[in-house]
Amino acid sequence: MESRYVTTPFGRRAMSLGMLVNQQLAEAIEPGTTRNKWKLFRAVCEARPSLGVTDRALTVLDALLTFYPDDEISEARGLVVFPSNAQLSLRARGMTAATLRRHLAVLIDAGLILRKDSPNGKRYARRSRTGEINEAFGFSLAPLLARATEIESLAAQVVADRELLRMTRDRLTVCRRDVAKLITAAFDEGVPGDWASILDMFRTLVARIPRVATLKTISPILEEMVMLRSEIINLLEIRVKTQKIDARESQIERHKQNSNLKYNYESEQRLEITRAAPPQNDLEPPSALIRTKQSWQKVGHNDVAAAKSLQSFPLGLVLQACPQIADYGPGGRISNWRDLMAAAVVVRTMLGVSSSAYEEACTAMGRENAATVIACILERGGHINSAGGYLRDLTRRTERGEFAIGPMLMALARACIPGSRMAS
């Protein structure tokens, strides 16, 4: 066993009370304490933020441990390693001598190793005639073994905090998705309430989520998001209960009023198909316009051209050109235009497009075409700096008759085909 005594540093390095405390701590090793050096090193890596050491300092500690002859660190086998600077530099990935000294000082200040300097400052060991080490001078691993239990406890706490942070982030992601889709459902179903204010609250919470999340920063945001989701669910449940009551009452009324099963079909409003006046250009086909008897209006040539230029494309083509939009549909898929429009509301909220900009686009293009444009913007999100400004520009161009969805959609569709090339 190596002798225990207070040792002062060689040369110009000054002695400090911290060194004395670390030496006293190193002497407090309980008899029979052993640790696997690589498992203990992994624990040090996990507890690195709590120990106050850098990753480069851990590289030096890794190199020092390679000079310890056994995998098990114990006081009975000695705790001092004595590599030369040249060998230590090689095992520390070619670290320079000045950098080695700096990071060795970090390990000493953190209380993980100790210097045990010889009279001349060299690192060596004195051996007996049988080859056993009687005394060694170099770096002592005694503090590392003495603090093994503390280091393992710190590492376990770091792992637990990291797992809790992961679970908290997952809960926040799910809650954020729930709130976005519930607000979308409320808008689509026309549920009464101040949904604009609720949407603003949701955007404010999302804006507070930091880029690098910690448990301290996102826990309050999660609590507020959960409360907001609960309030939305309460409003929607009230709406559902009201609809159920209205449905029961209407069923009773129909049962009483329709005791006579003779229906008068003449009272039903009929649809009438009428062709518009043929356009001046013989190449344009006449458009069929559907009007009810009660709301008949004259339609001019400009309205017919606008309706033709803003025709909606097949849903299959839209999904082929913009496959990412399907992830935001109900249940993670889109099977009809209603699902696409619901997904578009979720996406425009995510992209930061204001409700006024989206409503203007719906008015100018139609809801199906506006949803298609949102899907295209999502697909080209990496090339668009401001989705809201881009949508307003397309809306103005549509109102002037300068924009058509077809070229944009077909370009995205060709880009989704592997090995596709533009025709020369």
Order of alpha helices (4+ residues) and beta strands (2+ residues): alpha-beta-alpha-alpha-alpha-beta-beta-alpha-alpha-beta-beta-beta-alpha-alpha-alpha-alpha-beta-beta-alpha-alpha-alpha-alpha-alpha-alpha-alpha
